[in-house]
Amino acid sequence: MLITTTPSVEGRRIRHYLGLVHGETILGANLFRDILASVRDLIGGRARAYETTLQRAREMALEELERRARLLGADAVVGVRVDVEVLGQAGGMLMACATGTAVRLGE
């Protein structure tokens, strides 16, 4: 399945718009990672544990978006946007939401 942030697919015509699809995920950050990230913030450097969690959250949201698009019979999702928010007490959770428009493409 083609998933793109653009509103169209170059060289292909959108035959049918099937509707808005979305995928979301919420992941918790564990205490050990939080402590390591805090230390890194103080001394500089990248918080790789958070980067990995952020990447995983995005991938999971996009997988859910694709699953829902397939249920509608789509072969592509256009206009995709991924938003990330920090939730929970003291920012202990990470939420990723992906949205886009499911479509069927022509030649």
ChimeraX attribute file (.defattr): number of C-alpha atoms within 10 A of each C-alpha:
attribute: neighborCount
match mode: 1-to-1
recipient: residues
	/A:1	11
	/A:2	11
	/A:3	18
	/A:4	16
	/A:5	15
	/A:6	13
	/A:7	13
	/A:8	16
	/A:9	16
	/A:10	7
	/A:11	7
	/A:12	10
	/A:13	13
	/A:14	15
	/A:15	11
	/A:16	12
	/A:17	14
	/A:18	15
	/A:19	13
	/A:20	17
	/A:21	20
	/A:22	22
	/A:23	22
	/A:24	21
	/A:25	19
	/A:26	18
	/A:27	17
	/A:28	14
	/A:29	16
	/A:30	11
	/A:31	10
	/A:32	10
	/A:33	14
	/A:34	15
	/A:35	11
	/A:36	15
	/A:37	19
	/A:38	13
	/A:39	13
	/A:40	14
	/A:41	12
	/A:42	9
	/A:43	9
	/A:44	10
	/A:45	10
	/A:46	11
	/A:47	16
	/A:48	13
	/A:49	16
	/A:50	16
	/A:51	11
	/A:52	10
	/A:53	15
	/A:54	18
	/A:55	12
	/A:56	15
	/A:57	21
	/A:58	21
	/A:59	18
	/A:60	20
	/A:61	23
	/A:62	25
	/A:63	17
	/A:64	18
	/A:65	25
	/A:66	26
	/A:67	16
	/A:68	17
	/A:69	26
	/A:70	17
	/A:71	9
	/A:72	15
	/A:73	12
	/A:74	22
	/A:75	16
	/A:76	21
	/A:77	31
	/A:78	21
	/A:79	15
	/A:80	20
	/A:81	15
	/A:82	17
	/A:83	12
	/A:84	16
	/A:85	11
	/A:86	15
	/A:87	14
	/A:88	10
	/A:89	7
	/A:90	7
	/A:91	11
	/A:92	14
	/A:93	15
	/A:94	19
	/A:95	19
	/A:96	23
	/A:97	21
	/A:98	23
	/A:99	22
	/A:100	26
	/A:101	23
	/A:102	29
	/A:103	25
	/A:104	17
	/A:105	17
	/A:106	11
	/A:107	7
